[in-house]
Amino acid sequence: MTDITPTIGDRSKVDCTLVHMGQAWRVLGVGAERNRNTYCHLASLHNFRIQKNGKVPMQIGDWIDNAVLAAANDQS
């Protein structure tokens, strides 16, 4: 059975580091939680593009399994 009612994800995981798609990412924002997944805004710790003002990390938005998010390392 799927839960179609979205709720807000665990905001305490903002600024944590996790592994997604085989790469390390920093959690910039946490959105809706649905079906044991949370929508997150992520910034890469290894892939950057060069701009006039310096390096800017690649960013994605994706659904992250809550178990992966719960195991994320806090950077503070």
C-alpha positions in Angstrom: 0.0 0.0 0.0 1.4 3.4 -0.9 0.9 6.5 1.2 -0.1 9.3 -1.2 -0.4 12.0 1.5 2.9 14.0 1.5 4.3 15.3 4.8 7.4 17.5 5.5 10.7 15.7 5.7 13.2 15.7 8.6 14.6 19.3 8.5 17.4 18.4 10.9 19.2 16.7 8.0 19.9 20.0 6.2 23.7 20.4 5.8 24.4 16.7 6.3 26.5 14.6 3.9 25.1 11.4 2.2 26.0 9.0 -0.6 23.6 9.0 -3.5 24.3 7.5 -7.0 27.8 6.6 -5.8 28.8 10.1 -5.0 29.0 12.3 -1.9 26.3 15.1 -1.6 25.5 17.8 0.9 21.8 18.2 1.7 20.8 21.8 1.0 17.1 21.5 1.6 14.4 18.9 2.5 11.0 18.9 1.0 8.0 16.5 0.9 8.1 13.0 2.4 6.1 10.3 0.6 6.3 6.5 0.4 9.4 6.3 2.8 11.3 8.8 0.5 12.1 12.4 1.0 12.6 15.0 -1.8 16.0 16.7 -1.2 18.0 19.5 -2.8 21.6 18.2 -3.0 25.0 19.8 -3.8 27.9 17.7 -5.0 31.0 17.6 -2.9 33.2 16.5 -5.9 31.7 17.9 -9.1 32.0 21.6 -9.8 31.7 24.0 -12.7 34.1 26.9 -12.9 32.6 30.5 -13.0 34.2 33.9 -12.8 33.7 34.0 -9.1 35.1 30.5 -8.4 33.9 26.9 -8.3 30.1 26.2 -8.0 28.9 22.7 -7.0 26.6 20.7 -9.3 23.1 20.5 -7.8 20.2 18.1 -8.2 16.8 17.5 -6.7 15.9 13.9 -6.1 13.9 11.5 -3.9 16.2 10.0 -1.2 15.2 6.9 0.8 14.5 7.8 4.4 17.0 5.1 5.6 19.8 6.8 3.6 18.8 10.2 5.0 18.7 8.8 8.5 22.2 7.5 8.1 23.5 10.9 6.8 26.5 12.3 8.6 26.0 15.7 10.3 28.7 18.3 9.3 28.2 20.8 12.1 
